[in-house]
Amino acid sequence: MQKWPNLRRVTASWGQIFLCRSSQRRFRQRFCAIAIRRRRTRIGLEHLDEAGFLDHFGRFKPLPGSYDPPLALCYHGHQFGVYNPGLGDGRGFLLAQLREAQTGRLLDLGTKGSGQTPFSRTADGRLTLKGAVREILATEMLTALGVPTSETFSVIETGEQLTRHDEPSPARSAVLVRLSHSHIRIGSFQRLAALDKQAALVQLARHTVRHYYPQLDAEAAIPELLADLLASLTRAVAEMTAGWMVAGFVHGVLNTDNFNLTGESFDYGPWRFLPELDPAFTAAYFDQQGRYAYGRQPEAAFWALCRWQIALPRRWKNRPCGMRWPVFPRLWRRR
C-alpha cells in the first residue's frame, strides 16, 4: 500500500477574494525530462514510479488529500513602478501543500507552464523547455550558495511547439513544478487594499503569521500583529537580497508580485549572474532604465517592502511599523 506525504489544505477555506479554481490542461504527450530525486525523498514521494509521477505532475491527477481542482491565486502588483490590477497566477496554480518532515514548515507545490487560468488574459499559459531549464540552473545555484529560494521539483516535456518573440521559435514546451514555502506575495496584500477589503487583509496577515512565522502571535492585536510581521518580513527580504548581492545574482524583474511573504527568490525569468562586477548590469533586455540593475536590487527590495506597508489601512499604520525601516540597510549589509 502506498504511503502519502502529510498533505495539507490550509488555503481550502479561502474564498474568491483570495483565489479562484483552475482547470488542468490536457497535454497530448508527457515524458519526464528532469525529476530531482532528493526532493522527492524530502517530501515523501520517493515511492512514485515514472507512470505515477507523470500522472500527478504531468496530468495533474490530484494527490490524495490535495486540491481538486487546483487553485490560482489572486494578486495585483507594481510592475516597473506602475501599478497593475490585472495580475494573478496566469500560467500556474497551487497543486498541493504539505508539511516538511524534518522542519515541519508548510511547503507549496506550485506549477509553471501548466496552461491558461482565469488570469492568463491573452497569453497561452505555457512555458518553454528553455525557460524551465533556466529556472533549474538558477534555483540549483542559489540553493548551493545558501541563498533563500524556491526549488525546482520536476520538469516534464509536453511535446508541443510554442512561439515566443524573445527566443528562437518554435520552442519545445514543458511544465515545471516548484517547491516554495509560500506563494503569498506582497501583491496579494496590495490587491486587498485596492479593493478595500480590510477584514480580508487582516485575515491574510494572520494566516501568514500562523503558518510562516510561528514565533509570532497570530492572535495579537492588529497594530502589533502587522508591526511584528513587517519586522520579520523585512529581515527575510534583507537576507535574501544580501544573498543575491554576495552571489552576483541579478533577478531581473523585481516587481512587487515577485516578492513572497517568506523572503524566498522565485519566479525566474531573465535572471543572470554577473560576468564581472558591474552595478549597472541588468538581466532583462526590456529594463532599459536600469530599474532592476544589480546595484539597485536592495533599493528595489526596500521599495517593495514600502508598498506592503502602504497597503495597510491608514488606521493601522502605527509608529511601531514605521520604526522598522532603518533596520533594512543594516540587515542586508551585515551579511
Salt bridges, closest charged atoms under 4 A:
ASP55 OD1 - ARG59 NH1 2.84
ASP89 OD1 - ARG185 NH2 3.30
GLU100 OE2 - ARG42 NH2 2.51
GLU100 OE1 - HIS181 NE2 2.88
ASP108 OD2 - HIS183 ND1 3.05
ASP124 OD2 - ARG164 NH1 3.04
GLU135 OE1 - LYS112 NZ 2.79
GLU135 OE2 - ARG178 NE 3.60
GLU140 OE1 - ARG38 NH2 2.63
GLU140 OE2 - ARG39 NH1 2.72
GLU151 OE1 - ARG39 NE 2.83
GLU151 OE2 - ARG42 NH1 2.51
GLU157 OE1 - ARG172 NH2 2.73
GLU160 OE2 - ARG25 NH2 2.77
GLU160 OE1 - ARG126 NH1 2.11
GLU219 OE2 - ARG210 NH2 2.54
ASP228 OD1 - ARG324 NH2 3.63
GLU264 OE2 - HIS181 ND1 2.78
ASP267 OD1 - LYS112 NZ 3.76
ASP267 OD1 - ARG178 NH2 3.78
GLU299 OE2 - ARG296 NH2 3.31
